[in-house]
Amino acid sequence: QLQLVESGGGLVQPGGSLRLSCAASRFTLDYYAIGWFRQAPGKEREGVSCISTSGGSTNYADSVKGRFTISRDNAKNTVYLQMNSLKPEDTAVYYCAARAFECGSPWYGVYDYWGQGTQVTVSS
């Protein structure tokens, strides 16, 4: 089974930046689209972003568009989420997830493999 591990979370002040990483083990990520999701206390899990297998296509939630950038380095078997201009409402546990070949329609729909999550806290 594909295994995903997130890292890079932490505490940051409003307006700051963090870069999250999603590293795969046991299998290559070459044939998987990768999505980022987040869940804040008391709220439903929401899709943040998705990137296609080649990195040629990306999707973003309206709430993060223009602030977050998803990218991938297939040679390193890793997907990244660069988060800039962070706001307190970005505070959540962030998860990466994988699905075969493409992000899908909708892009935040069904994913087959999930990481354990990493905490992001935006506070002054």
Secondary structure as the mmCIF struct_conf table of DSSP 4:
data_model
#
loop_
_struct_conf.conf_type_id
_struct_conf.id
_struct_conf.beg_label_comp_id
_struct_conf.beg_label_asym_id
_struct_conf.beg_label_seq_id
_struct_conf.end_label_comp_id
_struct_conf.end_label_asym_id
_struct_conf.end_label_seq_id
STRN STRN1 GLN A 3 SER A 7
STRN STRN2 GLY A 10 VAL A 12
TURN_TY1_P TURN_TY1_P1 PRO A 14 GLY A 15
STRN STRN3 LEU A 18 SER A 25
BEND BEND1 ARG A 26 PHE A 27
BEND BEND2 LEU A 29 LEU A 29
TURN_TY1_P TURN_TY1_P2 ASP A 30 TYR A 31
STRN STRN4 TYR A 32 GLN A 39
TURN_TY1_P TURN_TY1_P3 PRO A 41 GLY A 42
BEND BEND3 LYS A 43 LYS A 43
STRN STRN5 GLU A 46 ILE A 51
TURN_TY1_P TURN_TY1_P4 THR A 53 SER A 54
BEND BEND4 GLY A 55 GLY A 55
STRN STRN6 THR A 58 TYR A 60
TURN_TY1_P TURN_TY1_P5 ASP A 62 ARG A 67
STRN STRN7 PHE A 68 ASP A 73
HELX_RH_3T_P HELX_RH_3T_P1 ASN A 74 LYS A 76
TURN_TY1_P TURN_TY1_P6 ASN A 77 ASN A 77
STRN STRN8 THR A 78 MET A 83
BEND BEND5 SER A 85 SER A 85
HELX_RH_3T_P HELX_RH_3T_P2 PRO A 88 ASP A 90
STRN STRN9 ALA A 92 ALA A 100
BEND BEND6 PHE A 101 GLU A 102
BEND BEND7 SER A 105 PRO A 106
TURN_TY1_P TURN_TY1_P7 TRP A 107 TYR A 108
BEND BEND8 GLY A 109 GLY A 109
BEND BEND9 ASP A 112 ASP A 112
STRN STRN10 TYR A 113 TRP A 114
STRN STRN11 THR A 118 VAL A 122
#
